[in-house]
Structures are given as C-alpha cells and as structure tokens.
C-alpha cells in the first residue's frame, strides 16, 4: 500500500478466516469478548500475546522483527514511536477511521509521511497518591515535582524503570522537561536525589501499582508506598466499576505529568497483514473505542466516542503537563536514559 498519513476516502472491509495475533503489554485490560463483533463481521479471530510492559513488548517486536510473533502490536506510544521507527518494526498503514481522530493525536505516528501506528487511546502518565494514607499520617502533599526526590517523599514513592516501562520513560521525559539537562538542578540531580533518598523503581506498572502502592491489588507485594506513578484516570477505577468511592487522587504538579497516546501498528513481515489492518480499523470504531476506554481506564481518541462519566469527577486532566518535541526525544533518547542510569545507579 502507499505509505501516506492521509486516510483513504473509501474502504472495503477485509474478510478472512484465520487468526490475527496482537502483541501487547501484560496489563492490557480489554477482554476477549470485546473482539467478538470483529470476528462476526470479518471472520478473523483474535489472539493476544502479553509481554511485560510496553517497553518490553516493543523489545520483543524488535528482536523478532524478521519473523514476528504477532501481526499487530498495541502499546507503542508517542514517546516510544521514535524507537520503533528507527528499528523498522512497523508497516505503514493509514486507517480510513483516522478521519475521526484529531490531527495532533495522529502527528507523532506520522514519520516521513508514513503512518507507522494508529492512535487508539490517550491519557496522562501522572503520580497518584493514597488519600487515606496521607490523611491518617497527617503528611502534607508535595507542592513541586522536585519535592518527590527529597527525604520526605522519595521513600513514599514508587515509579517505573524508563528502560523497560512506557510510563517510566514518559516520567523521565517529564523530569527532563521540568528540570532540563543542565543548570543548577538538572534532571540528573533529581534522579540522583530520588535514588539517594530511598525512592523505589520497579520494572513495570503492574508491579508498581499492584504490589507496592498502598492501594494495590496484589497482597504478595509490600503495599507500602502511598505515591505511585500511574495514570490520571487511575483514581476513577473504583467508582466506575462500582467498588465505592475513589481511594486515590492525582498529584497535579507543574510538568509532573506526561501526555500519552497509545497506538497499534501492523508489524512488518506479519503473517496476516490484511487481518492486522482490519483489526486496527475495528479498534478505531466507536463501540470498541468506548469499551476500550472503560477497560483500559484511558480516554478514547475517536472524537465521537464518549469517555466514562467517572473521569470528570475523579480523574481531572492535569493543568500543566510536560511536553517535548518528538524529534528531540528521538535524538536524545539514549543520552537521557544513560543520564538516568548514571544518576540512579540502576539500569
């Protein structure tokens, strides 16, 4: 097909009778039943392979790109797409349903006039805090992102590793935007203080949120950190699922959140490329967009799709999120990661 970021004016549904395999991260929350209408409409079945966090899933796609384990990858985001582009893992594809997606959401995935991946959902990577813990311990909330690295808040905080986790890398970018590479207090100073003062770093979101956050869901973990790097929509999970009131809230610190758009791409050398394109088209349909937004606890990218009502009350969008140009991320990714490793002594 032509490598272009402009969606085609017309489209003919692709039918088949095989299985389309999607590679994604372990915490992917959309149930298999959500794909049943896709199977009925096209004949394609859907199989899902989970592979750690989004960064680990992308690593798997890169390592197997000559003989991919899947046909589609979901979870590459606006911070990881430059790495995916450099590795050449995606086949360009512009879905006709992209006409319902705002241009600014499509732009990060349009590389050299080739739509390498398709936006599916969006949200903000943001620090959450356990409201009851802070009330019970009578500890004041941090007022600045710099506070997170000090002796008071670093021991209370768990974040994800930027080498292996997409939210972890997103937060690294936020600190880069907030503190800069040089100056009296750089991003490396922040991360050095964070590590020195007892801040915890986990390999993935599932471990950080599920096992180490005080409001986590996995009792095999420590459940002893009342601040966690998660998403702006995470506090809405309990009320939107009927589990009572929100037990956490967002820390709305200036440049402490990162705007994230998650996308799906057709893997090069896919065994079922037509099925992969059909699946991406389906994932941009209104019905799936709304089901996915609920299951993923994210916002839909399709302008006609509605977000869960609980977001308005319990998941306000951050007032001043961080932002960096995509070409700057691509150019400096390895430099900033090395700076983080040198500052923290981790990798």
HELIX and SHEET records of a PDB file:
HELIX    1   1 UNK A   32  UNK A   35  5                                   4    
HELIX    2   2 UNK A   36  UNK A   42  1                                   7    
HELIX    3   3 UNK A   54  UNK A   63  1                                  10    
HELIX    4   4 UNK A   65  UNK A   67  5                                   3    
HELIX    5   5 UNK A   81  UNK A   87  1                                   7    
HELIX    6   6 UNK A   96  UNK A  100  5                                   5    
HELIX    7   7 UNK A  103  UNK A  107  1                                   5    
HELIX    8   8 UNK A  131  UNK A  137  1                                   7    
HELIX    9   9 UNK A  145  UNK A  149  5                                   5    
HELIX   10  10 UNK A  154  UNK A  156  5                                   3    
HELIX   11  11 UNK A  166  UNK A  179  1                                  14    
HELIX   12  12 UNK A  187  UNK A  196  1                                  10    
HELIX   13  13 UNK A  205  UNK A  207  1                                   3    
HELIX   14  14 UNK A  208  UNK A  212  3                                   5    
HELIX   15  15 UNK A  234  UNK A  236  5                                   3    
HELIX   16  16 UNK A  237  UNK A  240  1                                   4    
HELIX   17  17 UNK A  273  UNK A  283  1                                  11    
HELIX   18  18 UNK A  286  UNK A  296  1                                  11    
HELIX   19  19 UNK A  310  UNK A  314  1                                   5    
HELIX   20  20 UNK A  326  UNK A  344  1                                  19    
SHEET    1   A 5 UNK A  45  UNK A  50  0                                        
SHEET    2   A 5 UNK A  19  UNK A  24  1                                        
SHEET    3   A 5 UNK A  72  UNK A  77  1                                        
SHEET    4   A 5 UNK A 258  UNK A 267 -1                                        
SHEET    5   A 5 UNK A  90  UNK A  91 -1                                        
SHEET    1   B 8 UNK A  45  UNK A  50  0                                        
SHEET    2   B 8 UNK A  19  UNK A  24  1                                        
SHEET    3   B 8 UNK A  72  UNK A  77  1                                        
SHEET    4   B 8 UNK A 258  UNK A 267 -1                                        
SHEET    5   B 8 UNK A 118  UNK A 130 -1                                        
SHEET    6   B 8 UNK A 227  UNK A 231 -1                                        
SHEET    7   B 8 UNK A 157  UNK A 160  1                                        
SHEET    8   B 8 UNK A 200  UNK A 202  1                                        
SHEET    1   C 6 UNK A  45  UNK A  50  0                                        
SHEET    2   C 6 UNK A  19  UNK A  24  1                                        
SHEET    3   C 6 UNK A  72  UNK A  77  1                                        
SHEET    4   C 6 UNK A 258  UNK A 267 -1                                        
SHEET    5   C 6 UNK A 118  UNK A 130 -1                                        
SHEET    6   C 6 UNK A 248  UNK A 250 -1                                        
SHEET    1   D 6 UNK A  45  UNK A  50  0                                        
SHEET    2   D 6 UNK A  19  UNK A  24  1                                        
SHEET    3   D 6 UNK A  72  UNK A  77  1                                        
SHEET    4   D 6 UNK A 258  UNK A 267 -1                                        
SHEET    5   D 6 UNK A 118  UNK A 130 -1                                        
SHEET    6   D 6 UNK A 299  UNK A 300 -1                                        
SHEET    1   E 2 UNK A 110  UNK A 111  0                                        
SHEET    2   E 2 UNK A 114  UNK A 115 -1                                        
END                                                                             
